[in-house]
Amino acid sequence: MSPQRLLLLLSVLATLPARAEAGLTLTEPPSWVEPTPVEVRRPLRAEDAVSGLHLLLSEEQVRVSPGLTERFHRQVRHVASSRGVEAGSKLEVTFSNAHERLRLHGVWRTRDGVRTQILRAEDVKLLQQESGLDMGIYRDQRTALAFLQDVRAGDRLEEAYTVESAHPLFKGHHLDSLVLASEVPVAHLVHRLLAPAGLALHFKTQGTQEARPVERDVGGLREYRWERKDVPAFEPEQGIPSDLAEWPHVQVSSFGSWAEVASWGLALMEGMPESPEVKTRAESWRSLPTEEARFLAAVRFVQDEVRYLAIAIGPNTHQPHPPEQVLSQRFGDCKDKALLLTTLLRTLGIPAHVALVSAHRHGGVEHLLPSAWAFDHAIVRAQVAGRTEWVDATQTHRRGRLGARGPLPYGKALVLAPGTTGLESIPQPAAGGPEVDARYTLSVNDDGTGTFTITSRYTRSEADNTRSLLAGLSAEQLSTRQLEQYRGLFPKLKPEGTPRVVDDEDTNTLTLEAKYTLEDAWANGGLKVAAPQVTGQLALPRRTEGRSFPLEVDHPTHLRVRWEVRSDSLLTVAPEQHTVEGPASRMDMTVTSDFNGFVYQVEYRSLADRVAPDAMARHVAAVEKMGPLLGLSFAAPVGTVLSSNVSTSGSFLLSREVSLALSTVFLLVLAVFGLGLPRRIRELVRKRRTRQQTRRASPGAVRYLREREKREKEEEGARPILVDSLEQADQHIRKERCSCGGTFERVPDALQLRHTGSDGRNITVLRVRCTSCHAPQFLSFDVRPS
């Protein structure tokens, strides 16, 4: 926590003793509340108890009055076990100290048919817990906390309180979200809303089937009532696109159109006094040669030199502070910075307006009722040099000329400008090339020494994100972080200086270069190359079958990883080429080789931003095929020294010519045994013996021998052997028998070759040897994890 935030927090906490001494009193529930009866005799199912508690009733009643909204909460729980005693023995209510007032009514315990008030006002502590302070958001929140005494398993607990809200900006309006389900089973769920008959309210059900309220007139007010029984626990699905509403709820809004919301938001920003300081700051960029240069200067000033800090108290939850104040204090939240940037641009003669967006739902706001609650973020729309530019003033270290800046992901925006009637689309142009292009050059000598070079090129949004990350790291921290990432591949890796950063701010391209030296690279008998940048794109949720919602995919995404590996001697790496395409992504993997090494490349592209539920099986199958292609292991060249303890001067290092000759012989032997010639010869001998036995055997024995020969043919056709893993392949190897009668074992550190069979299967060839006569053999396995 920064010193400024700590001082701010301490200054607020200093006011707590006076408020705590005033304390809270217990009051009766409001007279307009109609408590819902609790069905105490209904049987309770053990599976409905969550954390040892049965939720018997969840009730919320709201009364809307001019300038005041009263919200009554009541919950009844049955304590089923000692776990429930721990989970349910406290009362905790959070509210805004700026425009809300808490009225506690009590907590009642029912035991053996006797209902007792167990909440004492003196036991309630008023705490300040700012949940968003670490993110630079201060709301002046309070939490009323009380620990309950003498709660036992079998008790029924009932709590009730009312929160009165008088938000200064929403007089004459009512906005709400009525949740229709919970993460735990609810026996009885009730929402009751009382509003003036003349207040036009609009309702829309989200995340579930249409839920219409029962309406009636009560004492000059209009009552709306939603009621559900035996509500099962709602389990959110992972990876749902942000623009979809998942939780079952009813949206309530008194706004009739987006035009009304725009007029309401525009009125909050009108009447701000003109500031000489703001004008002077804008005029300092007037001498820049082009409108684009003036625009970029203003944008970078607000983004990088006015820090983000939100003090959202009272009207400033939605109304920005004056630009003069924000410029003077050099901090503000999204709407503060957006209005300051808009004011600066207008002073320069550049048309600009504040626009409201949803940082969570993105384009999904178009499926919501018009409401001020549909938005939680503010950006800027400007007309610059004949272009429409969208700017997020809270994003730091954003660079690039017009057309090269990273696009904003918010989808839809409500521009606060005269004449606005609806939402406006924020374009998301397709990437012209890979946003991440990582190139690795690995050169390894026979003695295990070598060099390793990394050149990573980032563009557009990836350049912005990397630039922002690097701004918080020293050169030494960056070097350490890079080293930790690659020591898993090369344990004895040493940096040559610190990484070099080349930042072309005009094209918004950032290049990161790092160089390392290697030692004992062949100590484990081989090395591995990988494409970790793509791994995160292949993540799958825990549950993929039976989904109701689509799966979100990062889009547009274009990544490329390329390894160039060179060695003094021949590296036996087989050429490969694979293309895997699913409903939302495509990946190409190629391996090209020559006598001096090979090139391994992976290129990944997203094709859509989501996978429909009926396409999930195809998506999972594609991802499972992509995963094994994100790495390639290869063995040390023949003749290299594998032990790091052997002195280089005393070791026998093969010349390039000798190494090449031995490698050629090795490949010929590999080809012979890879064809399975020794195995075929043994099977020919075995078949001949079988035929001889058949001529001498009885009819029953003949049938047995013929069935055995048939099984042997089927087994021969079934090769290569299908296994779940290489560990299971070891079990098969131990069952094989050599012609001498001995068993087989895998050769330590032996080369593992992968190739594609004629039927499209990926085949792994393992080298084994007889434990008795040491005869070599090669076995093929089709490794398919179950």
Secondary structure, DSSP 4 states (H G I P E B T S, - for coil): --HHHHHHHHHHHTTHHHHHHH---B-PPPTT--PPPP-TTS---GGG-BTTEEEEEEEEEEEEETTEEEEEEEEEEEE-SHHHHHHHSEEEEEEETTTEEEEEEEEEEEETTEEEE---GGG-EEE---TTGGGTEE--EEEEEEEPSS--TT-EEEEEEEEEE--TT-TT--EEEEE---SS-EEEEEEEEEEETTS--EEEEESSS--PPEEEEETTEEEEEEEEEEEPPP-PPTT--TTS--S-EEEEE---SHHHHHHHHHHHHTTPPP-HHHHHHHHTTTTSSSHHHHHHHHHHHHHHHSEE-EE--GGGGTSPPPHHHHHHHTEE-HHHHHHHHHHHHHHTT--EEEEEE-TTTGGGGGGSPS-GGG--EEEEEEEETTEEEEE-TT--S----TTTSPPP---EEEE-STT--S-EE---PPPSS-SEEEEEEEEE-TTS-EEEEEEEEEEHHHHHHHHHHHHT--HHHHHHHHHHHHTTT-SSEEESSS-EEEEETTTTEEEEEEEEEESSTTTTSEEEEE-HHHHGGG---S--TT-SSPEE---S-EEEEEEEEEESS------EEEEEE-SSEEEEEEEEEETTEEEEEEEEEE--SEE-GGGHHHHHHHHHHHGGGSEEEEEPPTT----TTS-TTTS-PPPHHHHHHHHHHHHHHHHHHHTTHHHHHHHHHHHHHHHHHHHHS-HHHHHHHHHHHHHHHHHHHHPSEEESSHHHHHHHHHH-B-TTS-BEEEPTT---EEEE-TTS-EEEEEEEEETTT--EEEEEEEE---
